[in-house]
Amino acid sequence: MALGMLGCSTKEVVVVYSPHGAEMLGDYEKLFEEKYPEVDMQWLDMGSQEVYSRVSAERGRPAGDVWWGGPSTTFVQAAQGGEGGGESLLGPYRPTWADQVEEDFKDPGDQWYATHRSSLSVLFNTQNMQAAAAPQTWDDLVTPAWAGRITLRKPLGSGTMRTFLAAMIMRAPSEDEGFAWLKRLHENTASYPESPNLLFDHLKKNPDRVSVWLLPDIILQRDRNGFPFGYHVPPDTPILTEGIAILRNAPHLEWAKRFYEFVTSRESLVQQATAYAKMPARQDIEPAQLPEWMTAQALQPMHFDQEKLAEKEGDWVRRWEQEVYSAR
């Protein structure tokens, strides 16, 4: 459902753009309206790159108030004015918990703050595969053993996959060598579903396939929706930082601030961790309040320059489309 509950209302209104999915957005519509019966939370469920494109198109006269979710690189781009630069697409807001996230996880001008952290993982179907048989490193994905056995969410509308492509380029000795790696990955890729739901359905129906996706989403689909999914987190894995921001010139500013605080409170973040496998970025949440897998998972994160990634991502994705995707 691309269009959520966006429509006319006689109540106070707050409009949220988000890639968090209809289930999570529907839950928070109910929870927020229970606390504030006088308000109607309306939402649009879109991929993070689609949110960015919409916010850019509405520059100066936004229809939305809050942008909730998506890689921090897209928030960095929006804070810099989007493609072509210019005035920021985001409005400054310093949340009450601003000191509880590290400096790398917030904008120095308070234009966005981190909400969750998510590692990229290899996704596989447990009906046909165990973790030890799945690709163990990112470089395993480009070996002949996985030819025709990879399915990837199409990157053009996905902030997650755009970040993955950019991270694989940045880990290579040079940009050209990074694109040579992506060409080998493309040669092994059998299909590119257009949405996460199509990706999950495809992996369920084709148990010999593997993919790359966010660890929290894999666990969510396994535990909440019953998909036969397992995961392996390779060493040197990119950790995606998700953000939240109030849009510049938000038409319902005060309600935007209340919603921002509501979904980023300690209580809400613990609920999101438990119900939606979202790993909080805030440092003032007790580990005992979080699911065991969150605190037990030993990660070897890939370190990369987020500003460089934000600066180069658009050019790299366009080059990938022209030289890799369209070249076959």
MOKA-V309922 format. One record per residue. N is the residue number from 1. RES is the residue in one letter. SS is DSSP state (H for helix, E for strand, - for the rest). D_CENTER is the distance of its C-alpha to the mean C-alpha in Angstrom with 2 decimals. Layout:
n:N res:RES ss:SS d_center:D_CENTER
n:N res:RES ss:SS d_center:D_CENTER
This chain:
n:1 res:M ss:- d_center:17.77
n:2 res:A ss:- d_center:16.30
n:3 res:L ss:E d_center:18.61
n:4 res:G ss:- d_center:18.55
n:5 res:M ss:- d_center:21.55
n:6 res:L ss:- d_center:21.98
n:7 res:G ss:- d_center:25.72
n:8 res:C ss:- d_center:28.86
n:9 res:S ss:- d_center:29.66
n:10 res:T ss:- d_center:32.67
n:11 res:K ss:- d_center:30.72
n:12 res:E ss:E d_center:28.80
n:13 res:V ss:E d_center:25.37
n:14 res:V ss:E d_center:21.85
n:15 res:V ss:E d_center:19.33
n:16 res:V ss:E d_center:15.57
n:17 res:Y ss:E d_center:12.97
n:18 res:S ss:E d_center:9.67
n:19 res:P ss:- d_center:7.16
n:20 res:H ss:- d_center:7.95
n:21 res:G ss:- d_center:10.77
n:22 res:A ss:H d_center:14.49
n:23 res:E ss:H d_center:15.49
n:24 res:M ss:H d_center:13.64
n:25 res:L ss:H d_center:14.42
n:26 res:G ss:H d_center:17.90
n:27 res:D ss:H d_center:18.43
n:28 res:Y ss:H d_center:17.69
n:29 res:E ss:H d_center:19.82
n:30 res:K ss:H d_center:22.58
n:31 res:L ss:H d_center:22.25
n:32 res:F ss:H d_center:22.17
n:33 res:E ss:H d_center:25.04
n:34 res:E ss:H d_center:26.99
n:35 res:K ss:H d_center:27.02
n:36 res:Y ss:- d_center:27.70
n:37 res:P ss:- d_center:29.74
n:38 res:E ss:- d_center:30.59
n:39 res:V ss:E d_center:27.11
n:40 res:D ss:E d_center:25.30
n:41 res:M ss:E d_center:21.51
n:42 res:Q ss:E d_center:20.32
n:43 res:W ss:E d_center:16.85
n:44 res:L ss:E d_center:15.26
n:45 res:D ss:E d_center:12.54
n:46 res:M ss:- d_center:10.93
n:47 res:G ss:- d_center:8.22
n:48 res:S ss:H d_center:6.57
n:49 res:Q ss:H d_center:9.40
n:50 res:E ss:H d_center:11.76
n:51 res:V ss:H d_center:11.27
n:52 res:Y ss:H d_center:12.06
n:53 res:S ss:H d_center:14.97
n:54 res:R ss:H d_center:16.25
n:55 res:V ss:H d_center:16.31
n:56 res:S ss:H d_center:18.09
n:57 res:A ss:H d_center:20.49
n:58 res:E ss:- d_center:21.34
n:59 res:R ss:- d_center:22.12
n:60 res:G ss:- d_center:24.92
n:61 res:R ss:- d_center:25.09
n:62 res:P ss:- d_center:21.80
n:63 res:A ss:- d_center:21.92
n:64 res:G ss:- d_center:18.92
n:65 res:D ss:- d_center:18.99
n:66 res:V ss:E d_center:15.65
n:67 res:W ss:E d_center:12.14
n:68 res:W ss:E d_center:10.04
n:69 res:G ss:E d_center:6.30
n:70 res:G ss:E d_center:3.90
n:71 res:P ss:E d_center:4.83
n:72 res:S ss:H d_center:8.43
n:73 res:T ss:H d_center:10.02
n:74 res:T ss:H d_center:9.70
n:75 res:F ss:H d_center:11.22
n:76 res:V ss:H d_center:13.78
n:77 res:Q ss:H d_center:14.71
n:78 res:A ss:H d_center:15.19
n:79 res:A ss:H d_center:17.24
n:80 res:Q ss:- d_center:19.32
n:81 res:G ss:- d_center:20.15
n:82 res:G ss:- d_center:18.03
n:83 res:E ss:- d_center:19.81
n:84 res:G ss:- d_center:23.43
n:85 res:G ss:- d_center:22.93
n:86 res:G ss:- d_center:24.87
n:87 res:E ss:- d_center:24.24
n:88 res:S ss:- d_center:20.90
n:89 res:L ss:- d_center:18.83
n:90 res:L ss:E d_center:18.05
n:91 res:G ss:E d_center:20.72
n:92 res:P ss:- d_center:21.53
n:93 res:Y ss:- d_center:21.27
n:94 res:R ss:- d_center:21.97
n:95 res:P ss:- d_center:21.00
n:96 res:T ss:- d_center:23.61
n:97 res:W ss:- d_center:21.67
n:98 res:A ss:H d_center:21.01
n:99 res:D ss:H d_center:23.00
n:100 res:Q ss:H d_center:21.03
n:101 res:V ss:- d_center:18.18
n:102 res:E ss:- d_center:18.98
n:103 res:E ss:H d_center:19.70
n:104 res:D ss:H d_center:16.96
n:105 res:F ss:H d_center:14.38
n:106 res:K ss:E d_center:15.83
n:107 res:D ss:- d_center:17.42
n:108 res:P ss:- d_center:21.18
n:109 res:G ss:- d_center:22.03
n:110 res:D ss:- d_center:20.01
n:111 res:Q ss:- d_center:17.88
n:112 res:W ss:- d_center:14.54
n:113 res:Y ss:E d_center:13.94
n:114 res:A ss:E d_center:11.43
n:115 res:T ss:E d_center:10.84
n:116 res:H ss:E d_center:9.11
n:117 res:R ss:E d_center:9.04
n:118 res:S ss:E d_center:7.89
n:119 res:S ss:E d_center:10.07
n:120 res:L ss:E d_center:10.07
n:121 res:S ss:E d_center:13.07
n:122 res:V ss:E d_center:15.67
n:123 res:L ss:E d_center:15.76
n:124 res:F ss:E d_center:19.32
n:125 res:N ss:E d_center:21.62
n:126 res:T ss:- d_center:23.98
n:127 res:Q ss:- d_center:26.71
n:128 res:N ss:- d_center:27.41
n:129 res:M ss:- d_center:25.99
n:130 res:Q ss:- d_center:25.75
n:131 res:A ss:H d_center:23.60
n:132 res:A ss:H d_center:26.53
n:133 res:A ss:H d_center:26.81
n:134 res:A ss:- d_center:23.18
n:135 res:P ss:- d_center:22.32
n:136 res:Q ss:- d_center:22.63
n:137 res:T ss:- d_center:21.41
n:138 res:W ss:H d_center:19.30
n:139 res:D ss:H d_center:22.73
n:140 res:D ss:H d_center:23.84
n:141 res:L ss:H d_center:21.60
n:142 res:V ss:H d_center:23.94
n:143 res:T ss:- d_center:27.16
n:144 res:P ss:H d_center:29.52
n:145 res:A ss:H d_center:28.94
n:146 res:W ss:H d_center:25.60
n:147 res:A ss:- d_center:26.93
n:148 res:G ss:- d_center:25.98
n:149 res:R ss:- d_center:24.02
n:150 res:I ss:E d_center:20.42
n:151 res:T ss:E d_center:18.11
n:152 res:L ss:- d_center:14.83
n:153 res:R ss:- d_center:12.47
n:154 res:K ss:- d_center:13.90
n:155 res:P ss:H d_center:12.05
n:156 res:L ss:H d_center:13.51
n:157 res:G ss:H d_center:11.33
n:158 res:S ss:- d_center:8.00
n:159 res:G ss:H d_center:6.04
n:160 res:T ss:H d_center:5.07
n:161 res:M ss:H d_center:8.81
n:162 res:R ss:H d_center:10.05
n:163 res:T ss:H d_center:9.09
n:164 res:F ss:H d_center:10.79
n:165 res:L ss:H d_center:13.72
n:166 res:A ss:H d_center:14.18
n:167 res:A ss:H d_center:14.17
n:168 res:M ss:H d_center:16.74
n:169 res:I ss:H d_center:18.79
n:170 res:M ss:H d_center:18.83
n:171 res:R ss:- d_center:20.07
n:172 res:A ss:- d_center:22.92
n:173 res:P ss:- d_center:26.25
n:174 res:S ss:- d_center:25.99
n:175 res:E ss:H d_center:23.89
n:176 res:D ss:H d_center:26.25
n:177 res:E ss:H d_center:26.04
n:178 res:G ss:H d_center:22.26
n:179 res:F ss:H d_center:22.71
n:180 res:A ss:H d_center:25.46
n:181 res:W ss:H d_center:23.11
n:182 res:L ss:H d_center:20.63
n:183 res:K ss:H d_center:23.73
n:184 res:R ss:H d_center:24.71
n:185 res:L ss:H d_center:21.33
n:186 res:H ss:H d_center:21.70
n:187 res:E ss:H d_center:25.26
n:188 res:N ss:H d_center:24.16
n:189 res:T ss:E d_center:21.54
n:190 res:A ss:E d_center:23.18
n:191 res:S ss:E d_center:20.72
n:192 res:Y ss:- d_center:17.51
n:193 res:P ss:- d_center:16.48
n:194 res:E ss:- d_center:15.10
n:195 res:S ss:- d_center:12.65
n:196 res:P ss:H d_center:11.06
n:197 res:N ss:H d_center:14.29
n:198 res:L ss:H d_center:16.47
n:199 res:L ss:H d_center:14.98
n:200 res:F ss:H d_center:15.73
n:201 res:D ss:H d_center:19.11
n:202 res:H ss:H d_center:19.96
n:203 res:L ss:H d_center:19.45
n:204 res:K ss:H d_center:21.53
n:205 res:K ss:H d_center:24.27
n:206 res:N ss:- d_center:24.35
n:207 res:P ss:- d_center:24.56
n:208 res:D ss:- d_center:25.51
n:209 res:R ss:- d_center:22.16
n:210 res:V ss:E d_center:19.26
n:211 res:S ss:E d_center:15.72
n:212 res:V ss:E d_center:12.77
n:213 res:W ss:E d_center:9.65
n:214 res:L ss:E d_center:7.72
n:215 res:L ss:H d_center:10.77
n:216 res:P ss:H d_center:10.15
n:217 res:D ss:H d_center:9.57
n:218 res:I ss:H d_center:12.66
n:219 res:I ss:H d_center:14.62
n:220 res:L ss:H d_center:13.91
n:221 res:Q ss:H d_center:15.15
n:222 res:R ss:H d_center:18.02
n:223 res:D ss:H d_center:19.19
n:224 res:R ss:- d_center:18.65
n:225 res:N ss:- d_center:19.10
n:226 res:G ss:- d_center:21.41
n:227 res:F ss:- d_center:19.91
n:228 res:P ss:- d_center:21.83
n:229 res:F ss:E d_center:18.96
n:230 res:G ss:E d_center:19.22
n:231 res:Y ss:E d_center:17.33
n:232 res:H ss:E d_center:18.41
n:233 res:V ss:- d_center:16.71
n:234 res:P ss:- d_center:18.50
n:235 res:P ss:- d_center:19.93
n:236 res:D ss:- d_center:18.44
n:237 res:T ss:E d_center:14.84
n:238 res:P ss:- d_center:12.03
n:239 res:I ss:E d_center:10.34
n:240 res:L ss:E d_center:6.97
n:241 res:T ss:E d_center:7.68
n:242 res:E ss:E d_center:5.91
n:243 res:G ss:E d_center:8.73
n:244 res:I ss:E d_center:11.26
n:245 res:A ss:E d_center:14.17
n:246 res:I ss:E d_center:17.29
n:247 res:L ss:E d_center:18.12
n:248 res:R ss:- d_center:21.31
n:249 res:N ss:- d_center:24.28
n:250 res:A ss:- d_center:22.48
n:251 res:P ss:- d_center:25.25
n:252 res:H ss:- d_center:24.95
n:253 res:L ss:H d_center:24.38
n:254 res:E ss:H d_center:25.92
n:255 res:W ss:H d_center:24.04
n:256 res:A ss:H d_center:20.76
n:257 res:K ss:H d_center:21.72
n:258 res:R ss:H d_center:22.64
n:259 res:F ss:H d_center:19.46
n:260 res:Y ss:H d_center:17.45
n:261 res:E ss:H d_center:19.83
n:262 res:F ss:H d_center:19.85
n:263 res:V ss:H d_center:16.21
n:264 res:T ss:- d_center:16.11
n:265 res:S ss:- d_center:19.54
n:266 res:R ss:H d_center:20.30
n:267 res:E ss:H d_center:21.29
n:268 res:S ss:H d_center:18.15
n:269 res:L ss:H d_center:15.91
n:270 res:V ss:H d_center:18.33
n:271 res:Q ss:H d_center:18.16
n:272 res:Q ss:H d_center:14.37
n:273 res:A ss:H d_center:14.85
n:274 res:T ss:H d_center:17.76
n:275 res:A ss:H d_center:16.80
n:276 res:Y ss:H d_center:13.07
n:277 res:A ss:- d_center:12.77
n:278 res:K ss:- d_center:10.58
n:279 res:M ss:E d_center:12.01
n:280 res:P ss:E d_center:13.32
n:281 res:A ss:- d_center:13.53
n:282 res:R ss:- d_center:16.92
n:283 res:Q ss:- d_center:19.87
n:284 res:D ss:- d_center:22.34
n:285 res:I ss:- d_center:21.30
n:286 res:E ss:- d_center:23.79
n:287 res:P ss:H d_center:22.65
n:288 res:A ss:H d_center:25.03
n:289 res:Q ss:H d_center:23.00
n:290 res:L ss:- d_center:19.97
n:291 res:P ss:- d_center:19.89
n:292 res:E ss:H d_center:21.92
n:293 res:W ss:H d_center:19.43
n:294 res:M ss:H d_center:17.25
n:295 res:T ss:H d_center:20.32
n:296 res:A ss:H d_center:21.98
n:297 res:Q ss:- d_center:19.33
n:298 res:A ss:- d_center:20.63
n:299 res:L ss:- d_center:18.07
n:300 res:Q ss:- d_center:19.23
n:301 res:P ss:E d_center:16.47
n:302 res:M ss:- d_center:16.63
n:303 res:H ss:- d_center:17.63
n:304 res:F ss:- d_center:16.88
n:305 res:D ss:- d_center:17.54
n:306 res:Q ss:H d_center:14.45
n:307 res:E ss:H d_center:16.81
n:308 res:K ss:H d_center:18.16
n:309 res:L ss:H d_center:14.83
n:310 res:A ss:H d_center:14.08
n:311 res:E ss:H d_center:17.71
n:312 res:K ss:H d_center:17.94
n:313 res:E ss:H d_center:14.73
n:314 res:G ss:H d_center:16.20
n:315 res:D ss:H d_center:19.53
n:316 res:W ss:H d_center:18.30
n:317 res:V ss:H d_center:16.43
n:318 res:R ss:H d_center:19.62
n:319 res:R ss:H d_center:21.75
n:320 res:W ss:H d_center:19.87
n:321 res:E ss:H d_center:20.48
n:322 res:Q ss:H d_center:24.10
n:323 res:E ss:H d_center:25.17
n:324 res:V ss:H d_center:23.24
n:325 res:Y ss:H d_center:22.01
n:326 res:S ss:- d_center:25.01
n:327 res:A ss:- d_center:27.51
n:328 res:R ss:- d_center:27.92
